[in-house]
Amino acid sequence: MHMTIAEHNSKDMKNVWFQDESKPVGAFISSVQQVSPFVKTREVAEIFFLSPNLDALAIVDLGEPVGLITRQKFLLKLFRRFGIEIYGKNPIVAVSDADPLIIQETERIDIAIDKALERQSEMVYDDIIVTDSTGCFKGLLSIRQLVIQQSTALANSMVQKEIATKRAQELEKINQVKSQFIAHVTHELRSPVNAIIGLAELLKIASEKGQIAQIKERLSLMISSATNLRAIITNILDLSKIEAGKMEASIENLDLSALLSEVADMTRILTGDKPVLIDVVAPPPPVLIRSDAVKLRQILVNLMSNAAKFTDRGNIRISCSFPGARMEISVTDSGIGIKPENLERLFTAFSQIEDAKTKQYQGTGLGLTISKNLAQTLGGGISVTSTFGTGTTFTVSLPILA
């Protein structure tokens, strides 16, 4: 490997946080880990996979920083469709953050923190690059640790200490949420991919032996795994669009009744052998409306997929009605239900409700967040009612467009 990674004793690094705030940021460098810009992306991915506590790597060429790789953004890029195939053989500099925040080692702590927190939301991450006066790389700096240091130094002012501590807690929460998200996504992507590969091998064996019944059965399972994989990837990509403010609606004519039947058919595949009846309550087609077909389908697929996941027996019903100048589409299931205290967390990105009944179910926690944002993009919203242990109803309310 054409790379060098310098690692320092973490205990020694932690001791410097007890120094006086008046010291420059150069005194609080937490890491000097770096790689050459010409290292292959696949090799850097292996480093992150083998080092779960590694948060970032500086890209350094002839002593000067030329980019930054942060764990969450880097792994998310690789998890996108064909990410490894597209970027794996490219030099790491091609996928790095080419415009990271760079601060000279003589900068004051409070100024460094302000610069870090004033960045646009998509550019907020914990690690920043520190250089000397000539622009040469000195190391990486943890803004979270700087905030903690600032909080200690401002102990004489309770108001300022509370503000600084809150900043540290917010950054820590963001870091934890993103770490959990990466872990969930890794698991969720691995499962359907492994299933598809395994089923493809079994299909090959069955086709060579002419076992038509087994071919049909395994094709159904493969379609289910592929559908699940597509939904996960679509949600991740749409979250990026929403955060970047690039989500727009494309209004067209569509048959709502046919769309509900299509989504119901997909849900039947997801429920598999579970004793669950899928009902569609809608007028006979065509029921012509105007909306964004792609976004509306995704909302309903997310809601029905959730219902299929949390319903082991009974029924799932998707229905539509037209009260006033709006249309309402409801998804009702006889699943495990939701506790009242958990309802407000449903539409929070990356969060999953975990209790004795739900911890067995895996997921990225993005489906409902995406659905809510898509509904708002279409001029509507989503509401939920639930009885714990009995079932749940999600209702999508959208304007009727002329």
Secondary structure as the mmCIF struct_conf table of DSSP 4:
data_model
#
loop_
_struct_conf.conf_type_id
_struct_conf.id
_struct_conf.beg_label_comp_id
_struct_conf.beg_label_asym_id
_struct_conf.beg_label_seq_id
_struct_conf.end_label_comp_id
_struct_conf.end_label_asym_id
_struct_conf.end_label_seq_id
HELX_RH_AL_P HELX_RH_AL_P1 SER A 10 ASN A 15
HELX_RH_3T_P HELX_RH_3T_P1 VAL A 16 PHE A 18
BEND BEND1 GLN A 19 GLN A 19
TURN_TY1_P TURN_TY1_P1 GLU A 21 SER A 22
BEND BEND2 LYS A 23 LYS A 23
HELX_RH_3T_P HELX_RH_3T_P2 VAL A 25 PHE A 28
STRN STRN1 SER A 31 SER A 31
STRN STRN2 GLN A 34 VAL A 35
TURN_TY1_P TURN_TY1_P2 PRO A 37 PHE A 38
BEND BEND3 VAL A 39 VAL A 39
STRN STRN3 LYS A 40 LYS A 40
HELX_RH_AL_P HELX_RH_AL_P2 THR A 41 LEU A 50
TURN_TY1_P TURN_TY1_P3 PRO A 52 ASN A 53
STRN STRN4 ALA A 56 ASP A 61
TURN_TY1_P TURN_TY1_P4 LEU A 62 GLY A 63
STRN STRN5 GLU A 64 THR A 70
HELX_RH_AL_P HELX_RH_AL_P3 ARG A 71 PHE A 79
BEND BEND4 ARG A 80 ARG A 80
TURN_TY1_P TURN_TY1_P5 ARG A 81 PHE A 82
HELX_RH_AL_P HELX_RH_AL_P4 GLY A 83 TYR A 87
TURN_TY1_P TURN_TY1_P6 GLY A 88 LYS A 89
BEND BEND5 ASN A 90 ASN A 90
STRN STRN6 PRO A 91 PRO A 91
HELX_RH_3T_P HELX_RH_3T_P3 ILE A 92 ALA A 94
TURN_TY1_P TURN_TY1_P7 VAL A 95 VAL A 95
BEND BEND6 SER A 96 SER A 96
STRN STRN7 ASP A 97 ASP A 97
BEND BEND7 ALA A 98 ASP A 99
STRN STRN8 ILE A 102 GLN A 104
TURN_TY1_P TURN_TY1_P8 GLU A 105 THR A 106
BEND BEND8 GLU A 107 GLU A 107
HELX_RH_AL_P HELX_RH_AL_P5 ILE A 109 LEU A 117
TURN_TY1_P TURN_TY1_P9 GLU A 118 GLU A 118
BEND BEND9 ARG A 119 ARG A 119
HELX_RH_3T_P HELX_RH_3T_P4 SER A 121 MET A 123
BEND BEND10 ASP A 126 ASP A 126
STRN STRN9 ASP A 127 THR A 131
TURN_TY1_P TURN_TY1_P10 SER A 133 THR A 134
BEND BEND11 GLY A 135 GLY A 135
STRN STRN10 PHE A 137 SER A 142
HELX_RH_AL_P HELX_RH_AL_P6 ILE A 143 ALA A 153
TURN_TY1_P TURN_TY1_P11 LEU A 154 ASN A 156
HELX_RH_AL_P HELX_RH_AL_P7 MET A 158 LYS A 209
TURN_TY1_P TURN_TY1_P12 GLY A 210 GLY A 210
HELX_RH_AL_P HELX_RH_AL_P8 ILE A 212 GLU A 243
TURN_TY1_P TURN_TY1_P13 ALA A 244 GLY A 245
STRN STRN11 GLU A 252 ASP A 255
HELX_RH_AL_P HELX_RH_AL_P9 LEU A 256 THR A 271
TURN_TY1_P TURN_TY1_P14 GLY A 272 ASP A 273
BEND BEND12 LYS A 274 LYS A 274
STRN STRN12 VAL A 276 VAL A 281
HELX_LH_PP_P HELX_LH_PP_P1 PRO A 283 PRO A 283
BEND BEND13 PRO A 284 PRO A 285
HELX_LH_PP_P HELX_LH_PP_P2 PRO A 286 PRO A 286
STRN STRN13 LEU A 288 SER A 291
HELX_RH_AL_P HELX_RH_AL_P10 ALA A 293 PHE A 310
BEND BEND14 ASP A 312 ARG A 313
STRN STRN14 GLY A 314 SER A 321
TURN_TY1_P TURN_TY1_P15 GLY A 324 ALA A 325
STRN STRN15 ARG A 326 ASP A 333
BEND BEND15 GLY A 335 ILE A 336
HELX_RH_3T_P HELX_RH_3T_P5 PRO A 340 ARG A 345
TURN_TY1_P TURN_TY1_P16 LEU A 346 PHE A 347
BEND BEND16 THR A 348 THR A 348
TURN_TY1_P TURN_TY1_P17 ALA A 349 PHE A 350
BEND BEND17 ASP A 355 ASP A 355
TURN_TY1_P TURN_TY1_P18 ALA A 356 GLN A 360
BEND BEND18 GLY A 365 GLY A 365
HELX_RH_AL_P HELX_RH_AL_P11 GLY A 367 THR A 377
TURN_TY1_P TURN_TY1_P19 LEU A 378 GLY A 379
STRN STRN16 GLY A 381 THR A 387
TURN_TY1_P TURN_TY1_P20 PHE A 388 THR A 390
STRN STRN17 GLY A 391 PRO A 399
#
